[in-house]
Amino acid sequence: TTNPLMGYRCPSYEHFKRGICLRCNARDKPEEQKRSSRRKTERLNHCKTMGYWADKPRGRKHVDYYMQTSGEEPFAINHYQVQISWRKKNKDRDESGFNAKLFITLHGEMGDTEEIALNEGFTYHIVPGNTSRFLVTSKDIGDIVRISFKWEESTCWSYYFCPQNQVLLNRIRIFDAQDQLK
């Protein structure tokens, strides 16, 4: 079975690339509607099937939906939000952070992704104590059973002026937009 092409309503493409628009409205899943309050439901996003069997948005004339597709069949791919919570080294000290390139590999029941560069491969400013969010897409790998995380610090011109930083993680969460599960 192939996944449908899903579009995710989002205020901008920048928000979509951070993976923050992947949660569908609880009204789309009756079992979730029973467990969620109306206020929580209103904060959730709307997801629609795109392509030939597209769902028409209700009520509005113009709504922006975003999705990523593959360059080859099957064009529908899975969307994941990677949420990384950075831990502070010292709770009393204000840490301004540092720049690094971040990479993740998802290991699933049906295979693994290749190493995926977060932040589109650009250097990312890590601030201890904050949480970062990224959109990751891949072919269907089944349920995720494990992840591999790697970081590369920016190179310095001089060894003496290059600080040695550590990446400390509280947790990494993966939200699967297809199954609407963490």
C-alpha beads as a LAMMPS data file, in Angstrom:
LAMMPS data file: protein, C-alpha beads

182 atoms
181 bonds

1 atom types
1 bond types

-500.0 500.0 xlo xhi
-500.0 500.0 ylo yhi
-500.0 500.0 zlo zhi

Masses

1 110.0

Atoms # bond

1 1 1 0.000 0.000 0.000
2 1 1 1.337 3.414 -0.933
3 1 1 0.851 6.458 1.236
4 1 1 -1.428 9.204 -0.073
5 1 1 0.062 12.571 -0.967
6 1 1 -0.678 14.596 2.176
7 1 1 -0.631 18.392 2.303
8 1 1 -0.191 20.178 5.639
9 1 1 -1.778 23.581 6.238
10 1 1 0.850 26.016 7.442
11 1 1 1.252 29.801 7.668
12 1 1 4.553 29.711 5.732
13 1 1 7.050 27.419 4.098
14 1 1 9.585 28.331 6.809
15 1 1 7.205 26.984 9.489
16 1 1 6.638 23.854 7.416
17 1 1 10.412 23.224 7.086
18 1 1 10.650 23.261 10.881
19 1 1 8.038 20.482 10.970
20 1 1 5.612 22.384 13.181
21 1 1 2.591 21.998 10.897
22 1 1 2.469 18.196 10.703
23 1 1 -0.211 17.542 13.310
24 1 1 -3.619 16.933 11.760
25 1 1 -6.892 18.114 13.244
26 1 1 -8.232 15.708 15.878
27 1 1 -11.616 15.800 14.111
28 1 1 -9.991 13.711 11.362
29 1 1 -9.455 10.872 13.891
30 1 1 -12.555 10.102 16.004
31 1 1 -10.593 8.300 18.751
32 1 1 -8.425 11.412 19.228
33 1 1 -11.445 13.718 19.261
34 1 1 -12.858 11.950 22.314
35 1 1 -9.613 12.458 24.255
36 1 1 -8.898 16.086 23.315
37 1 1 -10.569 19.259 24.454
38 1 1 -12.039 21.754 22.013
39 1 1 -9.280 24.274 22.775
40 1 1 -6.555 21.722 21.976
41 1 1 -8.388 20.691 18.795
42 1 1 -8.443 24.290 17.562
43 1 1 -4.653 24.533 17.884
44 1 1 -4.075 21.429 15.787
45 1 1 -3.507 21.665 12.060
46 1 1 -5.544 20.446 9.109
47 1 1 -4.136 17.863 6.726
48 1 1 -5.625 17.143 3.329
49 1 1 -5.091 14.517 0.670
50 1 1 -3.533 16.079 -2.440
51 1 1 -3.349 14.969 -6.056
52 1 1 -6.105 13.335 -8.076
53 1 1 -8.210 12.460 -5.015
54 1 1 -7.612 15.801 -3.298
55 1 1 -9.844 16.903 -0.433
56 1 1 -11.277 20.370 -0.913
57 1 1 -10.727 22.745 2.051
58 1 1 -13.995 23.711 3.718
59 1 1 -15.113 27.318 4.006
60 1 1 -12.008 29.161 2.825
61 1 1 -11.200 30.144 -0.721
62 1 1 -7.416 30.311 -0.265
63 1 1 -5.506 28.019 2.087
64 1 1 -1.764 27.244 1.887
65 1 1 -0.807 23.577 2.108
66 1 1 2.747 22.297 1.894
67 1 1 4.314 18.898 1.301
68 1 1 7.554 17.339 0.130
69 1 1 7.593 14.731 -2.608
70 1 1 10.116 12.290 -3.974
71 1 1 11.741 12.792 -7.360
72 1 1 10.691 9.285 -8.403
73 1 1 7.828 6.861 -7.827
74 1 1 6.317 6.518 -5.334
75 1 1 6.155 10.311 -5.088
76 1 1 4.460 10.279 -1.665
77 1 1 7.013 10.172 1.138
78 1 1 6.785 10.176 4.913
79 1 1 7.147 13.437 6.827
80 1 1 8.660 13.518 10.320
81 1 1 9.266 16.278 12.813
82 1 1 12.585 15.854 14.619
83 1 1 12.483 17.717 17.928
84 1 1 15.796 18.034 19.772
85 1 1 15.910 19.343 23.337
86 1 1 19.389 20.617 24.197
87 1 1 20.548 20.297 27.797
88 1 1 22.410 23.055 29.612
89 1 1 25.822 22.217 31.021
90 1 1 25.449 24.533 33.991
91 1 1 22.014 25.735 35.127
92 1 1 23.418 28.974 36.620
93 1 1 25.464 30.015 33.594
94 1 1 23.981 31.776 30.561
95 1 1 25.190 29.923 27.490
96 1 1 25.034 31.723 24.155
97 1 1 25.472 28.519 22.174
98 1 1 27.595 27.592 19.168
99 1 1 27.282 26.578 15.523
100 1 1 27.330 23.025 14.209
101 1 1 26.026 20.894 11.368
102 1 1 23.515 18.259 12.473
103 1 1 22.756 14.873 10.936
104 1 1 20.285 12.090 11.701
105 1 1 19.649 8.573 10.415
106 1 1 16.293 6.870 11.019
107 1 1 16.358 3.104 11.426
108 1 1 13.031 1.409 10.706
109 1 1 11.539 -2.066 10.615
110 1 1 11.733 -2.106 6.793
111 1 1 15.092 -0.376 6.347
112 1 1 17.071 2.748 7.135
113 1 1 17.312 6.222 5.703
114 1 1 20.596 7.561 4.497
115 1 1 22.228 10.128 6.735
116 1 1 19.986 13.221 6.577
117 1 1 21.416 16.704 7.075
118 1 1 19.141 18.742 9.358
119 1 1 18.620 22.455 8.610
120 1 1 19.119 21.637 4.907
121 1 1 22.810 21.002 5.571
122 1 1 23.484 24.531 6.765
123 1 1 25.203 25.320 10.053
124 1 1 22.701 25.550 12.902
125 1 1 23.070 27.662 16.049
126 1 1 22.648 25.352 19.062
127 1 1 21.520 27.093 22.246
128 1 1 21.663 24.882 25.360
129 1 1 18.317 24.815 27.179
130 1 1 16.318 25.395 23.963
131 1 1 14.420 23.029 21.690
132 1 1 14.996 22.831 17.923
133 1 1 12.600 21.431 15.333
134 1 1 13.323 20.135 11.841
135 1 1 11.368 18.525 9.002
136 1 1 12.750 15.208 7.764
137 1 1 11.316 13.184 4.894
138 1 1 12.008 9.647 3.744
139 1 1 10.649 6.703 1.863
140 1 1 8.575 4.279 3.924
141 1 1 10.897 2.559 6.424
142 1 1 8.136 1.167 8.649
143 1 1 7.986 1.950 12.356
144 1 1 11.114 3.707 13.606
145 1 1 13.009 1.493 16.030
146 1 1 16.160 3.567 16.542
147 1 1 17.883 6.774 15.473
148 1 1 21.514 7.787 14.994
149 1 1 22.511 11.404 15.639
150 1 1 25.752 13.087 14.570
151 1 1 27.057 16.634 14.758
152 1 1 30.049 18.405 13.244
153 1 1 31.370 21.591 14.738
154 1 1 32.358 24.440 12.441
155 1 1 36.042 24.514 11.651
156 1 1 38.238 27.213 13.159
157 1 1 41.145 29.048 11.589
158 1 1 43.331 28.629 14.643
159 1 1 43.471 25.807 17.196
160 1 1 44.107 28.273 20.024
161 1 1 40.955 30.294 19.371
162 1 1 38.654 27.367 18.686
163 1 1 36.557 26.379 21.703
164 1 1 35.864 22.705 22.296
165 1 1 32.091 22.396 22.650
166 1 1 30.007 19.451 23.759
167 1 1 26.515 18.659 22.580
168 1 1 24.364 17.595 25.507
169 1 1 20.892 16.266 24.737
170 1 1 17.854 15.978 26.969
171 1 1 15.949 14.035 24.316
172 1 1 15.209 13.602 20.658
173 1 1 11.577 13.053 19.683
174 1 1 10.352 11.940 16.298
175 1 1 6.775 12.720 15.256
176 1 1 5.482 10.603 12.355
177 1 1 2.999 12.719 10.380
178 1 1 1.620 9.725 8.458
179 1 1 0.557 7.815 11.571
180 1 1 0.195 10.941 13.776
181 1 1 2.362 9.269 16.431
182 1 1 5.471 10.193 18.453

Bonds

1 1 1 2
2 1 2 3
3 1 3 4
4 1 4 5
5 1 5 6
6 1 6 7
7 1 7 8
8 1 8 9
9 1 9 10
10 1 10 11
11 1 11 12
12 1 12 13
13 1 13 14
14 1 14 15
15 1 15 16
16 1 16 17
17 1 17 18
18 1 18 19
19 1 19 20
20 1 20 21
21 1 21 22
22 1 22 23
23 1 23 24
24 1 24 25
25 1 25 26
26 1 26 27
27 1 27 28
28 1 28 29
29 1 29 30
30 1 30 31
31 1 31 32
32 1 32 33
33 1 33 34
34 1 34 35
35 1 35 36
36 1 36 37
37 1 37 38
38 1 38 39
39 1 39 40
40 1 40 41
41 1 41 42
42 1 42 43
43 1 43 44
44 1 44 45
45 1 45 46
46 1 46 47
47 1 47 48
48 1 48 49
49 1 49 50
50 1 50 51
51 1 51 52
52 1 52 53
53 1 53 54
54 1 54 55
55 1 55 56
56 1 56 57
57 1 57 58
58 1 58 59
59 1 59 60
60 1 60 61
61 1 61 62
62 1 62 63
63 1 63 64
64 1 64 65
65 1 65 66
66 1 66 67
67 1 67 68
68 1 68 69
69 1 69 70
70 1 70 71
71 1 71 72
72 1 72 73
73 1 73 74
74 1 74 75
75 1 75 76
76 1 76 77
77 1 77 78
78 1 78 79
79 1 79 80
80 1 80 81
81 1 81 82
82 1 82 83
83 1 83 84
84 1 84 85
85 1 85 86
86 1 86 87
87 1 87 88
88 1 88 89
89 1 89 90
90 1 90 91
91 1 91 92
92 1 92 93
93 1 93 94
94 1 94 95
95 1 95 96
96 1 96 97
97 1 97 98
98 1 98 99
99 1 99 100
100 1 100 101
101 1 101 102
102 1 102 103
103 1 103 104
104 1 104 105
105 1 105 106
106 1 106 107
107 1 107 108
108 1 108 109
109 1 109 110
110 1 110 111
111 1 111 112
112 1 112 113
113 1 113 114
114 1 114 115
115 1 115 116
116 1 116 117
117 1 117 118
118 1 118 119
119 1 119 120
120 1 120 121
121 1 121 122
122 1 122 123
123 1 123 124
124 1 124 125
125 1 125 126
126 1 126 127
127 1 127 128
128 1 128 129
129 1 129 130
130 1 130 131
131 1 131 132
132 1 132 133
133 1 133 134
134 1 134 135
135 1 135 136
136 1 136 137
137 1 137 138
138 1 138 139
139 1 139 140
140 1 140 141
141 1 141 142
142 1 142 143
143 1 143 144
144 1 144 145
145 1 145 146
146 1 146 147
147 1 147 148
148 1 148 149
149 1 149 150
150 1 150 151
151 1 151 152
152 1 152 153
153 1 153 154
154 1 154 155
155 1 155 156
156 1 156 157
157 1 157 158
158 1 158 159
159 1 159 160
160 1 160 161
161 1 161 162
162 1 162 163
163 1 163 164
164 1 164 165
165 1 165 166
166 1 166 167
167 1 167 168
168 1 168 169
169 1 169 170
170 1 170 171
171 1 171 172
172 1 172 173
173 1 173 174
174 1 174 175
175 1 175 176
176 1 176 177
177 1 177 178
178 1 178 179
179 1 179 180
180 1 180 181
181 1 181 182
